[in-house]
Amino acid sequence: MSKHKSIVFHSFTPELAHHFKSINQQWIEAMFVMEDIDMQVLNEPQKHIISAGGHIWFAQHPEHGVVGTGALYKKAEGIFELTKMGVLDQVRGLKIGELLLQYILLQAKDIATKELFLLTNSQCEAAIHLYQKNGFVHDKEIMHRYGQAYARCNVAMKYLPSL
């Protein structure tokens, strides 16, 4: 557990798993169609992310409760995908997404990550701007290697600052 500007960050526990699903389902369904891979990961985050060597964190607001989540999905030794990151509609604009991203990036350094990337869609303009502001750049090689994971993926980004 860590605190920053009244937002408290929690690591995954089975009791928080329902927030992982509800927060991500909200933004995915608002913009896209839930894919099979989404349902698998959101229904069983312990199996698909945690037990596979990944990590999930939650952002808790003092008035609104758990409002954000994000994960590092282990793809190979030292290679992680930043995935399933979102905040509830009701708190957008409070910079919780940026605080959560910065918290996850700090954790990634402690995990000794060799490569950190994300997959997204060009419709997620605000998120892409946030990622660029925090050290991610567009990367064709990442797109070639991992972009087929989601039908909606047309943007791949790599984290450039040294981990």
Secondary structure, 3 states (H helix, E strand, C coil): CEEECCEEEEECCHHHHHHHHHHHHHHHHHHCCCCHHHHHHHHCHHHHHHCCCCEEEEEEECCCEEEEEEEEEEEECCEEEEEEEEECHHHCCCCHHHHHHHHHHHHHHHCCCCEEEEEECCCCHHHHHHHHHCCEEECHHHHHHHHHHCCCCCEEEEECCCC
